[in-house]
Amino acid sequence: MDAARLIPQALAVPIHPGWFVVLQFVTLILHFLAMNLMLGGSLIAFALSLHRPQNPTPSTYALATKLPFTIAFAVNFGVAPLLFTQVLYGQFLYTSSVLIAVPWISVIGLVILAYLAAYLVDFRFSLLGRLRPLIFGVMAASLATVALIYTTNMTLMLQPDRWTAYFTNPSGTISNFSDPTLLPRYLHFVLASVAVAGLGLAWAAHFGIANLPPQWLGHGLTWYAGATMGQYATGMWFYSALPTTVAHALGGGEFLPTFTFAIGAILGLASIATALQRRLCATTWMLLMTVVLMVGLRDMVRDLYLAPYFSVYQRTITHEYSPFLLFVIVFILGLGTIAWMLRAVWLEKTSEVQP
């Protein structure tokens, strides 16, 4: 069957698609930073709680008190980029979401379960005792499963030729594990979350958040360096599993993807060196630049996958600007509100006392 026949018709957009591309890019960066702190923080907290269940480290307590905030920010920052992806690639994303409907809808329950676990370890940290590793484990497992479901959906939407599986399994339980890029892509992003959370732990120690001792700055940077090293292994695995046309574009076939890929890889390597040297600010700036480049590269890879079927810029435009202007106003007000919330949390840190 011709896979192109399975793709729904693209809907018209109110303004030039380039605006949505830019907005998706900006909001996705914010979401990735919050999401990485959330997922990576839960994984690090789980690992630390296993090491000393009865005598938790200061970093375990620091993570316990901040994880509810990271979940809230990750969820809220995730709404905008998901909506922009639906606007730009709705005919692909909606279809893949239907194909994996059962796990996709379960994301809601998994996030609620992770939220519950996060608040338990926050408000009942001392009382949980030996149950702390279990609660941290439930939270980490729930969030890691959500990440796997999202990875499955984002890979399935790129491959309409795999949608024919619906005719043998119309129950909404289709998996995409036969895709050779799924596992390395998932592990690559999980390790990225550990790296970002490790850097966040280093900054928490730097500012003494939750009475975290200064030596944890070095521990956080060690988490960052180790996870980033792991990213290079999974990244090369991911690259080797890409379709030939996509890998060729990233490996010298097209200038912009190749340049972005190369600079991102170089900055990542340099950030490992600065992390091992305990240079917190330099490592942070390199991480931020790498995230910007990798988000851009992610969009390029998606467009390379979909090139045989669709171009995001070939859309009918209705020239309705008022909804877009309203969104921009609300978006700016929302960022201001978030800045106020972060300031309030920052000021509260001075009154925190470890149990």
C-alpha positions in Angstrom: 0.0 0.0 0.0 1.2 3.5 -0.8 1.9 5.1 2.6 1.0 8.6 1.2 -2.6 7.5 0.9 -2.8 7.1 4.7 -1.9 10.6 5.5 -4.8 13.0 6.2 -5.0 16.3 4.4 -3.1 19.2 6.0 -5.4 21.9 7.5 -5.0 25.6 6.7 -3.0 27.8 9.1 -4.0 31.3 10.1 -0.5 32.9 9.6 2.7 31.9 7.9 4.0 28.6 9.2 7.4 30.1 10.0 5.9 31.8 13.0 4.8 28.5 14.5 8.2 27.0 13.7 9.9 29.7 15.7 7.4 29.5 18.6 7.7 25.7 18.7 11.4 26.0 18.8 11.5 28.5 21.7 8.8 26.8 23.8 10.4 23.3 23.2 13.7 24.5 24.6 11.9 25.7 27.8 10.0 22.4 28.0 13.2 20.3 27.5 15.0 22.1 30.3 12.2 21.6 32.8 11.5 18.1 31.6 15.1 17.1 32.0 15.3 18.5 35.5 12.1 16.5 36.3 13.1 13.1 34.8 16.8 13.3 35.6 16.1 14.6 39.1 13.8 11.6 39.8 16.4 9.2 38.5 19.2 10.7 40.5 17.0 10.8 43.6 16.1 7.2 43.2 19.8 6.2 42.8 20.8 8.2 45.9 18.0 6.8 48.0 19.1 3.3 47.3 22.6 4.0 48.4 21.6 5.3 51.8 17.9 4.6 52.5 18.1 5.1 56.3 20.6 8.0 56.3 19.7 10.1 53.2 22.2 12.5 51.7 21.5 16.2 51.6 21.1 16.0 47.9 18.3 13.5 48.3 16.4 15.9 50.5 17.1 18.8 48.1 15.7 16.8 45.2 12.7 15.7 47.2 11.7 19.3 47.9 12.1 20.5 44.4 10.8 17.7 42.2 7.1 18.8 42.6 8.1 22.2 41.1 9.9 20.6 38.2 6.9 18.4 37.3 4.6 21.4 37.4 6.9 23.4 35.1 7.6 20.5 32.8 3.9 19.8 32.3 2.9 23.5 31.8 5.9 24.2 29.5 5.0 21.1 27.5 1.6 22.3 26.5 2.7 25.0 24.0 5.2 23.0 22.0 2.8 20.1 21.7 0.1 22.4 20.4 2.5 23.9 17.9 3.6 20.5 16.8 -0.1 19.6 16.2 -0.6 22.8 14.2 2.5 22.1 12.0 2.3 18.3 11.8 -1.2 17.5 13.0 -2.0 15.0 10.2 1.0 12.9 11.3 0.9 13.4 15.1 -2.9 12.8 15.4 -2.6 9.6 13.4 0.3 8.2 15.4 -1.5 9.1 18.6 -4.6 7.1 17.5 -2.4 4.1 16.7 -0.9 4.1 20.2 -4.1 5.4 21.9 -4.0 3.1 25.0 -0.5 4.0 26.1 -0.9 7.6 24.9 -4.0 8.2 27.2 -2.2 6.5 30.0 0.3 9.4 30.1 -2.3 11.3 32.2 -2.5 8.6 34.9 1.3 8.1 35.0 2.0 11.9 35.4 -0.6 12.0 38.2 1.0 9.0 39.9 4.5 10.7 39.6 3.0 13.9 41.1 1.6 12.0 44.0 4.9 10.3 44.7 6.7 13.7 44.4 4.5 15.2 47.0 4.8 12.2 49.3 8.6 12.5 49.4 8.4 16.2 49.8 5.9 16.5 52.7 6.6 13.1 54.3 10.3 12.8 53.7 11.4 12.0 57.3 8.4 9.8 58.0 8.8 7.5 55.0 12.0 5.9 56.2 12.8 2.8 54.3 9.9 3.5 51.9 11.7 6.4 50.4 13.5 4.3 47.7 10.1 2.7 46.8 8.4 6.1 46.4 11.3 7.6 44.4 11.3 4.4 42.3 7.6 4.8 41.5 8.1 8.4 40.5 11.1 7.7 38.3 9.5 4.6 36.7 6.3 6.6 35.9 8.2 9.5 34.3 10.6 7.2 32.4 7.5 5.3 31.0 6.0 8.6 29.9 9.2 9.5 28.2 9.1 6.1 26.4 5.5 6.7 25.2 6.4 10.1 23.9 9.4 8.8 22.1 7.3 6.0 20.6 4.7 8.6 19.3 7.3 11.0 18.0 9.1 8.3 16.0 5.9 6.7 14.7 4.5 10.0 13.4 7.6 10.2 11.1 7.0 6.8 9.4 3.6 6.6 7.6 4.8 3.3 6.1 4.5 1.7 9.6 0.9 2.9 10.0 -0.4 -0.1 8.0 0.0 -2.1 11.3 -3.4 -0.7 12.1 -5.1 -3.1 9.7 -3.9 -6.0 11.8 -4.1 -4.3 15.2 -6.9 -1.6 15.4 -7.0 -1.7 19.2 -4.7 1.3 19.8 -1.9 -0.8 21.3 0.6 -0.6 18.4 4.2 -0.3 19.5 7.1 0.9 17.4 9.8 -1.2 18.9 10.8 -2.6 15.5 12.1 0.9 14.7 15.9 0.6 15.2 16.1 4.3 16.3 13.6 4.0 19.1 15.8 2.6 21.9 18.9 4.7 21.2 16.8 7.8 20.9 15.1 7.1 24.1 18.3 6.3 26.0 20.0 9.4 24.6 17.3 11.7 25.9 17.1 9.9 29.3 20.8 10.4 29.7 20.4 14.0 28.7 17.9 14.4 31.5 20.4 13.0 34.1 23.1 15.4 32.8 20.8 18.4 33.1 19.6 17.4 36.5 23.2 16.9 37.7 24.0 20.4 36.6 20.9 21.6 38.4 22.1 19.8 41.5 25.5 21.6 41.2 23.8 25.0 41.0 21.7 24.1 44.0 24.9 23.4 46.0 26.4 26.6 44.7 23.6 28.7 46.1 23.0 26.5 49.2 19.5 25.6 48.3 17.9 23.2 50.9 21.1 23.5 52.9 23.0 21.5 50.3 26.7 21.4 51.2 29.2 23.1 48.7 30.9 19.7 48.0 27.8 18.6 46.1 28.7 21.1 43.4 31.4 18.7 42.4 29.0 15.7 42.7 26.5 17.3 40.5 29.1 18.1 37.8 30.3 14.5 38.0 26.7 13.3 37.3 26.7 15.8 34.3 30.0 14.6 32.9 29.2 10.9 33.3 25.7 11.1 31.7 27.1 13.3 28.8 29.7 10.7 28.1 26.9 8.1 27.9 25.1 10.3 25.5 27.9 10.1 23.0 27.6 6.3 23.0 23.9 6.3 22.5 24.1 9.3 20.1 26.4 7.3 17.8 24.1 4.3 18.1 21.2 6.6 17.2 23.0 8.1 14.2 23.9 4.6 12.9 20.3 3.5 13.1 18.9 6.5 11.1 17.6 6.0 7.6 20.4 6.4 5.0 19.0 9.6 3.6 18.8 11.3 7.0 22.2 10.0 8.1 23.7 11.3 4.9 22.3 14.7 5.4 23.7 14.9 8.9 27.1 13.4 7.8 28.0 15.9 5.2 25.2 15.7 2.7 23.6 19.0 3.6 25.4 21.9 5.1 23.0 23.1 7.9 22.3 19.7 9.4 25.9 18.8 9.3 27.1 22.1 10.7 24.5 21.9 13.6 25.4 18.3 14.3 29.1 19.0 14.4 29.0 22.1 16.5 26.6 20.5 19.0 28.9 17.5 19.3 32.0 19.7 19.9 30.2 21.8 22.5 29.1 18.7 24.3 32.6 17.3 24.4 33.9 20.7 25.7 31.3 20.8 28.4 32.5 17.4 29.7 36.0 18.9 30.1 34.7 22.0 31.9 32.5 19.9 34.1 35.5 17.7 35.2 37.4 21.0 35.8 34.5 22.1 38.1 33.8 25.2 35.9 30.1 25.6 36.6 29.3 28.7 34.5 31.2 27.5 31.5 29.5 24.1 31.6 26.1 25.7 31.9 26.6 28.0 28.9 27.8 25.2 26.8 24.9 23.0 27.8 22.4 25.8 26.9 24.0 26.3 23.5 24.0 22.6 22.9 20.3 22.3 23.8 19.5 25.1 21.3 21.5 23.4 18.6 20.0 19.9 19.3 16.5 21.2 19.3 17.1 22.8 15.9 18.7 19.5 14.7 15.7 17.6 16.0 13.4 19.7 13.8 15.7 19.2 10.8 15.7 15.4 11.3 11.9 15.4 11.5 11.6 17.4 8.2 14.1 15.0 6.5 12.0 12.1 7.6 8.8 13.7 6.2 10.3 15.2 3.1 8.9 12.5 0.8 5.3 13.3 2.0 5.1 16.8 3.3 6.8 20.2 3.7 5.7 22.4 6.7 5.9 25.5 4.5 3.5 24.2 1.9 0.3 25.1 3.7 -2.8 27.2 2.9 -2.7 30.4 4.9 -6.0 32.1 5.9 -4.3 35.4 7.2 -6.2 35.5 10.5 -3.8 37.4 12.8 -6.0 38.2 15.9 -5.6 34.7 17.5 -1.9 34.8 17.1 -1.6 38.3 18.6 -3.8 37.2 21.6 -1.5 34.2 22.1 1.6 36.4 22.1 0.1 38.7 24.7 -0.9 35.7 26.9 2.5 34.1 26.4 4.3 37.2 27.6 2.0 37.5 30.6 2.6 33.9 31.3 6.3 34.2 31.2 6.1 37.2 33.6 4.0 35.1 36.0 6.5 32.2 35.9 9.3 34.7 36.6 7.5 35.9 39.6 6.9 32.3 40.8 10.6 31.5 40.4 11.5 34.6 42.3 9.2 33.6 45.2 10.7 30.1 45.3 14.2 31.6 45.3 13.4 33.9 48.2 11.9 31.0 50.1 15.2 29.1 50.0 16.7 31.2 52.7 14.1 29.8 55.2 14.5 26.1 54.3 15.7 23.8 57.1 16.7 20.3 56.5 14.8 17.7 58.7 
